[in-house]
């Protein structure tokens, strides 16, 4: 079994000491997702092979249930 991650990758670098900047970035991400969905959502969803430190038990139960149906 080769483990990896399916993740949403959308981020902005911010000054964490600036709460207005942090909120602006959050709002921008929300807007970006709204503009992407449903047409190009695959552009921000990435599948990465990354077995470092991952174990089969890390797979969420709801995904393992789907595997049992095969």
PDB file of N, CA, C and O in Angstrom:
ATOM      1  N   UNK A   1       0.844  -1.175   0.000  1.00  0.00           N
ATOM      2  CA  UNK A   1       0.000   0.000   0.000  1.00  0.00           C
ATOM      3  C   UNK A   1       0.886   1.233   0.000  1.00  0.00           C
ATOM      4  O   UNK A   1       1.810   1.355   0.803  1.00  0.00           O
ATOM      5  N   UNK A   2       0.586   2.146  -0.917  1.00  0.00           N
ATOM      6  CA  UNK A   2       1.319   3.407  -1.001  1.00  0.00           C
ATOM      7  C   UNK A   2       0.397   4.502  -0.465  1.00  0.00           C
ATOM      8  O   UNK A   2      -0.677   4.734  -1.020  1.00  0.00           O
ATOM      9  N   UNK A   3       0.809   5.173   0.603  1.00  0.00           N
ATOM     10  CA  UNK A   3      -0.022   6.198   1.218  1.00  0.00           C
ATOM     11  C   UNK A   3       0.339   7.578   0.713  1.00  0.00           C
ATOM     12  O   UNK A   3       1.485   7.833   0.342  1.00  0.00           O
ATOM     13  N   UNK A   4      -0.611   8.442   0.698  1.00  0.00           N
ATOM     14  CA  UNK A   4      -0.410   9.820   0.278  1.00  0.00           C
ATOM     15  C   UNK A   4      -1.535  10.683   0.801  1.00  0.00           C
ATOM     16  O   UNK A   4      -2.327  10.247   1.636  1.00  0.00           O
ATOM     17  N   UNK A   5      -1.605  11.903   0.312  1.00  0.00           N
ATOM     18  CA  UNK A   5      -2.605  12.865   0.775  1.00  0.00           C
ATOM     19  C   UNK A   5      -3.362  13.443  -0.414  1.00  0.00           C
ATOM     20  O   UNK A   5      -2.783  13.704  -1.469  1.00  0.00           O
ATOM     21  N   UNK A   6      -4.656  13.637  -0.229  1.00  0.00           N
ATOM     22  CA  UNK A   6      -5.468  14.437  -1.131  1.00  0.00           C
ATOM     23  C   UNK A   6      -5.762  15.697  -0.340  1.00  0.00           C
ATOM     24  O   UNK A   6      -6.375  15.639   0.726  1.00  0.00           O
ATOM     25  N   UNK A   7      -5.324  16.837  -0.861  1.00  0.00           N
ATOM     26  CA  UNK A   7      -5.423  18.060  -0.083  1.00  0.00           C
ATOM     27  C   UNK A   7      -5.807  19.239  -0.956  1.00  0.00           C
ATOM     28  O   UNK A   7      -5.567  19.251  -2.163  1.00  0.00           O
ATOM     29  N   UNK A   8      -6.405  20.225  -0.320  1.00  0.00           N
ATOM     30  CA  UNK A   8      -6.717  21.471  -0.997  1.00  0.00           C
ATOM     31  C   UNK A   8      -5.540  22.408  -0.772  1.00  0.00           C
ATOM     32  O   UNK A   8      -5.131  22.657   0.361  1.00  0.00           O
ATOM     33  N   UNK A   9      -5.010  22.915  -1.864  1.00  0.00           N
ATOM     34  CA  UNK A   9      -3.844  23.784  -1.775  1.00  0.00           C
ATOM     35  C   UNK A   9      -4.237  25.167  -2.300  1.00  0.00           C
ATOM     36  O   UNK A   9      -4.385  25.383  -3.503  1.00  0.00           O
ATOM     37  N   UNK A  10      -4.396  26.072  -1.375  1.00  0.00           N
ATOM     38  CA  UNK A  10      -4.723  27.454  -1.692  1.00  0.00           C
ATOM     39  C   UNK A  10      -4.285  28.260  -0.484  1.00  0.00           C
ATOM     40  O   UNK A  10      -4.866  28.135   0.595  1.00  0.00           O
ATOM     41  N   UNK A  11      -3.260  29.090  -0.659  1.00  0.00           N
ATOM     42  CA  UNK A  11      -2.759  29.801   0.511  1.00  0.00           C
ATOM     43  C   UNK A  11      -2.184  31.153   0.143  1.00  0.00           C
ATOM     44  O   UNK A  11      -1.857  31.414  -1.014  1.00  0.00           O
ATOM     45  N   UNK A  12      -2.067  31.994   1.133  1.00  0.00           N
ATOM     46  CA  UNK A  12      -1.439  33.302   1.010  1.00  0.00           C
ATOM     47  C   UNK A  12      -0.483  33.481   2.178  1.00  0.00           C
ATOM     48  O   UNK A  12      -0.801  33.086   3.300  1.00  0.00           O
ATOM     49  N   UNK A  13       0.654  34.056   1.941  1.00  0.00           N
ATOM     50  CA  UNK A  13       1.601  34.384   3.009  1.00  0.00           C
ATOM     51  C   UNK A  13       1.120  35.672   3.655  1.00  0.00           C
ATOM     52  O   UNK A  13       0.811  36.639   2.958  1.00  0.00           O
ATOM     53  N   UNK A  14       1.054  35.694   4.989  1.00  0.00           N
ATOM     54  CA  UNK A  14       0.559  36.857   5.719  1.00  0.00           C
ATOM     55  C   UNK A  14       1.446  37.170   6.909  1.00  0.00           C
ATOM     56  O   UNK A  14       2.225  36.332   7.363  1.00  0.00           O
ATOM     57  N   UNK A  15       1.315  38.381   7.402  1.00  0.00           N
ATOM     58  CA  UNK A  15       1.943  38.796   8.653  1.00  0.00           C
ATOM     59  C   UNK A  15       0.968  38.441   9.767  1.00  0.00           C
ATOM     60  O   UNK A  15      -0.059  39.103   9.918  1.00  0.00           O
ATOM     61  N   UNK A  16       1.269  37.416  10.543  1.00  0.00           N
ATOM     62  CA  UNK A  16       0.361  36.951  11.588  1.00  0.00           C
ATOM     63  C   UNK A  16       0.140  37.981  12.688  1.00  0.00           C
ATOM     64  O   UNK A  16      -0.810  37.864  13.462  1.00  0.00           O
ATOM     65  N   UNK A  17       0.999  38.980  12.768  1.00  0.00           N
ATOM     66  CA  UNK A  17       0.816  40.054  13.740  1.00  0.00           C
ATOM     67  C   UNK A  17      -0.168  41.111  13.237  1.00  0.00           C
ATOM     68  O   UNK A  17      -0.474  42.061  13.957  1.00  0.00           O
ATOM     69  N   UNK A  18      -0.660  40.955  12.018  1.00  0.00           N
ATOM     70  CA  UNK A  18      -1.576  41.915  11.419  1.00  0.00           C
ATOM     71  C   UNK A  18      -2.933  41.234  11.211  1.00  0.00           C
ATOM     72  O   UNK A  18      -3.155  40.612  10.172  1.00  0.00           O
ATOM     73  N   UNK A  19      -3.846  41.344  12.190  1.00  0.00           N
ATOM     74  CA  UNK A  19      -5.126  40.641  12.085  1.00  0.00           C
ATOM     75  C   UNK A  19      -5.967  41.063  10.877  1.00  0.00           C
ATOM     76  O   UNK A  19      -6.727  40.254  10.347  1.00  0.00           O
ATOM     77  N   UNK A  20      -5.842  42.308  10.440  1.00  0.00           N
ATOM     78  CA  UNK A  20      -6.580  42.742   9.251  1.00  0.00           C
ATOM     79  C   UNK A  20      -6.079  42.021   8.003  1.00  0.00           C
ATOM     80  O   UNK A  20      -6.870  41.634   7.143  1.00  0.00           O
ATOM     81  N   UNK A  21      -4.766  41.842   7.910  1.00  0.00           N
ATOM     82  CA  UNK A  21      -4.189  41.128   6.773  1.00  0.00           C
ATOM     83  C   UNK A  21      -4.625  39.661   6.785  1.00  0.00           C
ATOM     84  O   UNK A  21      -4.949  39.090   5.744  1.00  0.00           O
ATOM     85  N   UNK A  22      -4.628  39.065   7.970  1.00  0.00           N
ATOM     86  CA  UNK A  22      -5.047  37.664   8.097  1.00  0.00           C
ATOM     87  C   UNK A  22      -6.503  37.521   7.656  1.00  0.00           C
ATOM     88  O   UNK A  22      -6.838  36.605   6.904  1.00  0.00           O
ATOM     89  N   UNK A  23      -7.361  38.417   8.118  1.00  0.00           N
ATOM     90  CA  UNK A  23      -8.776  38.353   7.738  1.00  0.00           C
ATOM     91  C   UNK A  23      -8.956  38.589   6.243  1.00  0.00           C
ATOM     92  O   UNK A  23      -9.781  37.935   5.604  1.00  0.00           O
ATOM     93  N   UNK A  24      -8.193  39.516   5.689  1.00  0.00           N
ATOM     94  CA  UNK A  24      -8.259  39.785   4.247  1.00  0.00           C
ATOM     95  C   UNK A  24      -7.880  38.530   3.462  1.00  0.00           C
ATOM     96  O   UNK A  24      -8.520  38.204   2.462  1.00  0.00           O
ATOM     97  N   UNK A  25      -6.851  37.833   3.910  1.00  0.00           N
ATOM     98  CA  UNK A  25      -6.427  36.596   3.242  1.00  0.00           C
ATOM     99  C   UNK A  25      -7.508  35.524   3.357  1.00  0.00           C
ATOM    100  O   UNK A  25      -7.775  34.807   2.393  1.00  0.00           O
ATOM    101  N   UNK A  26      -8.128  35.413   4.529  1.00  0.00           N
ATOM    102  CA  UNK A  26      -9.221  34.447   4.705  1.00  0.00           C
ATOM    103  C   UNK A  26     -10.360  34.766   3.747  1.00  0.00           C
ATOM    104  O   UNK A  26     -10.899  33.874   3.092  1.00  0.00           O
ATOM    105  N   UNK A  27     -10.722  36.040   3.670  1.00  0.00           N
ATOM    106  CA  UNK A  27     -11.791  36.457   2.768  1.00  0.00           C
ATOM    107  C   UNK A  27     -11.425  36.160   1.315  1.00  0.00           C
ATOM    108  O   UNK A  27     -12.277  35.740   0.531  1.00  0.00           O
ATOM    109  N   UNK A  28     -10.161  36.378   0.958  1.00  0.00           N
ATOM    110  CA  UNK A  28      -9.707  36.120  -0.405  1.00  0.00           C
ATOM    111  C   UNK A  28      -9.796  34.630  -0.737  1.00  0.00           C
ATOM    112  O   UNK A  28     -10.200  34.260  -1.840  1.00  0.00           O
ATOM    113  N   UNK A  29      -9.423  33.783   0.210  1.00  0.00           N
ATOM    114  CA  UNK A  29      -9.508  32.332  -0.019  1.00  0.00           C
ATOM    115  C   UNK A  29     -10.968  31.929  -0.192  1.00  0.00           C
ATOM    116  O   UNK A  29     -11.297  31.150  -1.087  1.00  0.00           O
ATOM    117  N   UNK A  30     -11.843  32.457   0.659  1.00  0.00           N
ATOM    118  CA  UNK A  30     -13.270  32.153   0.529  1.00  0.00           C
ATOM    119  C   UNK A  30     -13.776  32.577  -0.851  1.00  0.00           C
ATOM    120  O   UNK A  30     -14.507  31.833  -1.505  1.00  0.00           O
ATOM    121  N   UNK A  31     -13.388  33.761  -1.284  1.00  0.00           N
ATOM    122  CA  UNK A  31     -13.784  34.268  -2.600  1.00  0.00           C
ATOM    123  C   UNK A  31     -13.203  33.407  -3.714  1.00  0.00           C
ATOM    124  O   UNK A  31     -13.897  33.079  -4.676  1.00  0.00           O
ATOM    125  N   UNK A  32     -11.929  33.040  -3.582  1.00  0.00           N
ATOM    126  CA  UNK A  32     -11.282  32.193  -4.594  1.00  0.00           C
ATOM    127  C   UNK A  32     -12.016  30.868  -4.752  1.00  0.00           C
ATOM    128  O   UNK A  32     -12.259  30.415  -5.871  1.00  0.00           O
ATOM    129  N   UNK A  33     -12.364  30.256  -3.636  1.00  0.00           N
ATOM    130  CA  UNK A  33     -13.073  28.974  -3.687  1.00  0.00           C
ATOM    131  C   UNK A  33     -14.428  29.160  -4.353  1.00  0.00           C
ATOM    132  O   UNK A  33     -14.839  28.337  -5.171  1.00  0.00           O
ATOM    133  N   UNK A  34     -15.123  30.239  -4.005  1.00  0.00           N
ATOM    134  CA  UNK A  34     -16.417  30.511  -4.624  1.00  0.00           C
ATOM    135  C   UNK A  34     -16.312  30.723  -6.119  1.00  0.00           C
ATOM    136  O   UNK A  34     -17.195  30.313  -6.872  1.00  0.00           O
ATOM    137  N   UNK A  35     -15.236  31.361  -6.553  1.00  0.00           N
ATOM    138  CA  UNK A  35     -15.048  31.602  -7.979  1.00  0.00           C
ATOM    139  C   UNK A  35     -14.613  30.352  -8.732  1.00  0.00           C
ATOM    140  O   UNK A  35     -14.903  30.208  -9.919  1.00  0.00           O
ATOM    141  N   UNK A  36     -13.932  29.464  -8.059  1.00  0.00           N
ATOM    142  CA  UNK A  36     -13.448  28.234  -8.689  1.00  0.00           C
ATOM    143  C   UNK A  36     -14.560  27.191  -8.767  1.00  0.00           C
ATOM    144  O   UNK A  36     -14.726  26.526  -9.790  1.00  0.00           O
ATOM    145  N   UNK A  37     -15.317  27.055  -7.684  1.00  0.00           N
ATOM    146  CA  UNK A  37     -16.341  26.017  -7.600  1.00  0.00           C
ATOM    147  C   UNK A  37     -17.484  26.328  -8.550  1.00  0.00           C
ATOM    148  O   UNK A  37     -17.862  27.499  -8.608  1.00  0.00           O
ATOM    149  N   UNK A  38     -18.068  25.422  -9.290  1.00  0.00           N
ATOM    150  CA  UNK A  38     -17.681  24.015  -9.422  1.00  0.00           C
ATOM    151  C   UNK A  38     -16.826  23.747 -10.654  1.00  0.00           C
ATOM    152  O   UNK A  38     -16.497  22.595 -10.938  1.00  0.00           O
ATOM    153  N   UNK A  39     -16.465  24.785 -11.382  1.00  0.00           N
ATOM    154  CA  UNK A  39     -15.830  24.600 -12.689  1.00  0.00           C
ATOM    155  C   UNK A  39     -14.420  24.025 -12.638  1.00  0.00           C
ATOM    156  O   UNK A  39     -14.133  23.040 -13.318  1.00  0.00           O
ATOM    157  N   UNK A  40     -13.549  24.614 -11.854  1.00  0.00           N
ATOM    158  CA  UNK A  40     -12.145  24.223 -11.870  1.00  0.00           C
ATOM    159  C   UNK A  40     -11.640  23.800 -10.500  1.00  0.00           C
ATOM    160  O   UNK A  40     -10.482  24.044 -10.163  1.00  0.00           O
ATOM    161  N   UNK A  41     -12.493  23.173  -9.712  1.00  0.00           N
ATOM    162  CA  UNK A  41     -12.103  22.788  -8.362  1.00  0.00           C
ATOM    163  C   UNK A  41     -10.879  21.884  -8.358  1.00  0.00           C
ATOM    164  O   UNK A  41     -10.092  21.903  -7.412  1.00  0.00           O
ATOM    165  N   UNK A  42     -10.718  21.093  -9.412  1.00  0.00           N
ATOM    166  CA  UNK A  42      -9.553  20.205  -9.495  1.00  0.00           C
ATOM    167  C   UNK A  42      -8.233  20.976  -9.520  1.00  0.00           C
ATOM    168  O   UNK A  42      -7.180  20.402  -9.242  1.00  0.00           O
ATOM    169  N   UNK A  43      -8.279  22.259  -9.847  1.00  0.00           N
ATOM    170  CA  UNK A  43      -7.036  23.033  -9.891  1.00  0.00           C
ATOM    171  C   UNK A  43      -6.454  23.257  -8.503  1.00  0.00           C
ATOM    172  O   UNK A  43      -5.257  23.516  -8.377  1.00  0.00           O
ATOM    173  N   UNK A  44      -7.271  23.164  -7.457  1.00  0.00           N
ATOM    174  CA  UNK A  44      -6.741  23.374  -6.105  1.00  0.00           C
ATOM    175  C   UNK A  44      -6.703  22.098  -5.282  1.00  0.00           C
ATOM    176  O   UNK A  44      -6.236  22.117  -4.143  1.00  0.00           O
ATOM    177  N   UNK A  45      -7.187  20.985  -5.836  1.00  0.00           N
ATOM    178  CA  UNK A  45      -7.121  19.696  -5.139  1.00  0.00           C
ATOM    179  C   UNK A  45      -5.935  18.928  -5.688  1.00  0.00           C
ATOM    180  O   UNK A  45      -5.858  18.661  -6.887  1.00  0.00           O
ATOM    181  N   UNK A  46      -5.023  18.578  -4.818  1.00  0.00           N
ATOM    182  CA  UNK A  46      -3.799  17.895  -5.224  1.00  0.00           C
ATOM    183  C   UNK A  46      -3.728  16.519  -4.564  1.00  0.00           C
ATOM    184  O   UNK A  46      -4.173  16.331  -3.432  1.00  0.00           O
ATOM    185  N   UNK A  47      -3.164  15.575  -5.287  1.00  0.00           N
ATOM    186  CA  UNK A  47      -2.892  14.240  -4.771  1.00  0.00           C
ATOM    187  C   UNK A  47      -1.393  14.102  -4.691  1.00  0.00           C
ATOM    188  O   UNK A  47      -0.701  14.194  -5.705  1.00  0.00           O
ATOM    189  N   UNK A  48      -0.882  13.881  -3.487  1.00  0.00           N
ATOM    190  CA  UNK A  48       0.563  13.816  -3.276  1.00  0.00           C
ATOM    191  C   UNK A  48       0.959  12.500  -2.632  1.00  0.00           C
ATOM    192  O   UNK A  48       0.400  12.102  -1.610  1.00  0.00           O
ATOM    193  N   UNK A  49       1.929  11.830  -3.238  1.00  0.00           N
ATOM    194  CA  UNK A  49       2.523  10.676  -2.589  1.00  0.00           C
ATOM    195  C   UNK A  49       3.384  11.191  -1.450  1.00  0.00           C
ATOM    196  O   UNK A  49       4.331  11.945  -1.669  1.00  0.00           O
ATOM    197  N   UNK A  50       3.056  10.787  -0.254  1.00  0.00           N
ATOM    198  CA  UNK A  50       3.797  11.243   0.919  1.00  0.00           C
ATOM    199  C   UNK A  50       3.559  10.256   2.041  1.00  0.00           C
ATOM    200  O   UNK A  50       2.751  10.509   2.934  1.00  0.00           O
ATOM    201  N   UNK A  51       4.243   9.156   2.003  1.00  0.00           N
ATOM    202  CA  UNK A  51       4.065   8.132   3.003  1.00  0.00           C
ATOM    203  C   UNK A  51       4.845   8.371   4.273  1.00  0.00           C
ATOM    204  O   UNK A  51       4.767   7.572   5.206  1.00  0.00           O
ATOM    205  N   UNK A  52       5.599   9.458   4.328  1.00  0.00           N
ATOM    206  CA  UNK A  52       6.447   9.734   5.490  1.00  0.00           C
ATOM    207  C   UNK A  52       5.605   9.889   6.754  1.00  0.00           C
ATOM    208  O   UNK A  52       4.853  10.853   6.894  1.00  0.00           O
ATOM    209  N   UNK A  53       5.734   8.955   7.647  1.00  0.00           N
ATOM    210  CA  UNK A  53       5.049   9.024   8.928  1.00  0.00           C
ATOM    211  C   UNK A  53       3.579   8.656   8.885  1.00  0.00           C
ATOM    212  O   UNK A  53       2.898   8.719   9.908  1.00  0.00           O
ATOM    213  N   UNK A  54       3.075   8.270   7.714  1.00  0.00           N
ATOM    214  CA  UNK A  54       1.669   7.895   7.611  1.00  0.00           C
ATOM    215  C   UNK A  54       1.507   6.399   7.813  1.00  0.00           C
ATOM    216  O   UNK A  54       2.373   5.603   7.451  1.00  0.00           O
ATOM    217  N   UNK A  55       0.371   6.038   8.403  1.00  0.00           N
ATOM    218  CA  UNK A  55       0.054   4.630   8.610  1.00  0.00           C
ATOM    219  C   UNK A  55      -1.346   4.361   8.089  1.00  0.00           C
ATOM    220  O   UNK A  55      -2.164   5.275   7.987  1.00  0.00           O
ATOM    221  N   UNK A  56      -1.617   3.124   7.765  1.00  0.00           N
ATOM    222  CA  UNK A  56      -2.935   2.763   7.255  1.00  0.00           C
ATOM    223  C   UNK A  56      -4.034   3.210   8.214  1.00  0.00           C
ATOM    224  O   UNK A  56      -5.127   3.570   7.778  1.00  0.00           O
ATOM    225  N   UNK A  57      -3.757   3.190   9.493  1.00  0.00           N
ATOM    226  CA  UNK A  57      -4.760   3.603  10.489  1.00  0.00           C
ATOM    227  C   UNK A  57      -5.060   5.100  10.413  1.00  0.00           C
ATOM    228  O   UNK A  57      -6.035   5.558  11.009  1.00  0.00           O
ATOM    229  N   UNK A  58      -4.242   5.869   9.692  1.00  0.00           N
ATOM    230  CA  UNK A  58      -4.496   7.300   9.501  1.00  0.00           C
ATOM    231  C   UNK A  58      -5.611   7.566   8.481  1.00  0.00           C
ATOM    232  O   UNK A  58      -6.152   8.670   8.416  1.00  0.00           O
ATOM    233  N   UNK A  59      -5.944   6.551   7.695  1.00  0.00           N
ATOM    234  CA  UNK A  59      -6.998   6.712   6.696  1.00  0.00           C
ATOM    235  C   UNK A  59      -8.328   6.833   7.431  1.00  0.00           C
ATOM    236  O   UNK A  59      -8.652   5.980   8.257  1.00  0.00           O
ATOM    237  N   UNK A  60      -9.115   7.892   7.140  1.00  0.00           N
ATOM    238  CA  UNK A  60     -10.397   8.064   7.826  1.00  0.00           C
ATOM    239  C   UNK A  60     -11.324   6.875   7.606  1.00  0.00           C
ATOM    240  O   UNK A  60     -11.327   6.261   6.539  1.00  0.00           O
ATOM    241  N   UNK A  61     -12.099   6.566   8.618  1.00  0.00           N
ATOM    242  CA  UNK A  61     -12.991   5.412   8.586  1.00  0.00           C
ATOM    243  C   UNK A  61     -13.952   5.458   7.397  1.00  0.00           C
ATOM    244  O   UNK A  61     -14.216   4.425   6.782  1.00  0.00           O
ATOM    245  N   UNK A  62     -14.479   6.640   7.066  1.00  0.00           N
ATOM    246  CA  UNK A  62     -15.450   6.708   5.969  1.00  0.00           C
ATOM    247  C   UNK A  62     -14.824   6.328   4.627  1.00  0.00           C
ATOM    248  O   UNK A  62     -15.529   5.859   3.734  1.00  0.00           O
ATOM    249  N   UNK A  63     -13.520   6.520   4.472  1.00  0.00           N
ATOM    250  CA  UNK A  63     -12.850   6.098   3.237  1.00  0.00           C
ATOM    251  C   UNK A  63     -12.588   4.601   3.244  1.00  0.00           C
ATOM    252  O   UNK A  63     -12.647   3.952   2.200  1.00  0.00           O
ATOM    253  N   UNK A  64     -12.302   4.058   4.409  1.00  0.00           N
ATOM    254  CA  UNK A  64     -12.083   2.613   4.499  1.00  0.00           C
ATOM    255  C   UNK A  64     -13.383   1.854   4.274  1.00  0.00           C
ATOM    256  O   UNK A  64     -13.354   0.738   3.756  1.00  0.00           O
ATOM    257  N   UNK A  65     -14.511   2.423   4.646  1.00  0.00           N
ATOM    258  CA  UNK A  65     -15.805   1.779   4.412  1.00  0.00           C
ATOM    259  C   UNK A  65     -16.053   1.623   2.920  1.00  0.00           C
ATOM    260  O   UNK A  65     -16.570   0.595   2.482  1.00  0.00           O
ATOM    261  N   UNK A  66     -15.685   2.649   2.122  1.00  0.00           N
ATOM    262  CA  UNK A  66     -15.831   2.570   0.672  1.00  0.00           C
ATOM    263  C   UNK A  66     -14.996   1.446   0.097  1.00  0.00           C
ATOM    264  O   UNK A  66     -15.405   0.791  -0.861  1.00  0.00           O
ATOM    265  N   UNK A  67     -13.832   1.219   0.675  1.00  0.00           N
ATOM    266  CA  UNK A  67     -12.928   0.160   0.204  1.00  0.00           C
ATOM    267  C   UNK A  67     -13.569  -1.209   0.432  1.00  0.00           C
ATOM    268  O   UNK A  67     -13.394  -2.119  -0.378  1.00  0.00           O
ATOM    269  N   UNK A  68     -14.310  -1.356   1.532  1.00  0.00           N
ATOM    270  CA  UNK A  68     -14.967  -2.618   1.841  1.00  0.00           C
ATOM    271  C   UNK A  68     -16.053  -2.964   0.835  1.00  0.00           C
ATOM    272  O   UNK A  68     -16.387  -4.136   0.658  1.00  0.00           O
ATOM    273  N   UNK A  69     -16.607  -1.948   0.174  1.00  0.00           N
ATOM    274  CA  UNK A  69     -17.684  -2.178  -0.797  1.00  0.00           C
ATOM    275  C   UNK A  69     -17.172  -2.733  -2.115  1.00  0.00           C
ATOM    276  O   UNK A  69     -17.964  -3.251  -2.902  1.00  0.00           O
ATOM    277  N   UNK A  70     -15.881  -2.643  -2.383  1.00  0.00           N
ATOM    278  CA  UNK A  70     -15.301  -3.099  -3.665  1.00  0.00           C
ATOM    279  C   UNK A  70     -15.263  -4.598  -3.768  1.00  0.00           C
ATOM    280  O   UNK A  70     -14.808  -5.136  -4.778  1.00  0.00           O
TER     281      UNK A  70
END
